[in-house]
Amino acid sequence: MESIIQQCRDKYFELAPSKIHGIGIIAIRSISKDTFLFEDPIKAQFIPYETLYSGVQKGVIKSLNKHFAHNKEGIELPTNINYIQFVNFINHSKQHNTRCISDLHSNKYYTNRRIQNGEELCINYLEDDYCPSCIDFKVK
């Protein structure tokens, strides 16, 4: 039970409508600078579109492109495509307030400044090796 209580103490955000794009990660309380937010285990594989097109409906591929890193050649898919991580909802902003630190096993997300209650958590897609080839975001 103490583990669940600690998780409640460490809860900083929720998924909610975004002013930037679709659904975003919104702070439910103030968050200090350098706070650990969440971890995204790296368990993905790049799949060329030509491979997907031989058996996967185009509507499914279009849906996957909304949630996973991709470029003109293919898409980076996790081993379980139905397992959605928080990272799938982090939107882009040049005035980003989070950063990604990667190692061999995961990507860890931290605040890079104090965040106010109600503020959307954003990352700069053009920094931190975060999928600069994705073309589905609008630069603000």
Buried (B, 14 or more C-beta within 10 A) or exposed (E): EEEEEEEEEEEBBEEBEBEEBEEBBBBEEEBEEEBEBBBBEEEBEEBEBEEBEEEEEEEEBEEBBEBBBBBEEBBBBBEEBEEEBBBBBBBBBEEBBBBBEEEEEBBBBBBBEEBEEEBBBBBBBBEBEBBEEBEBBEEE
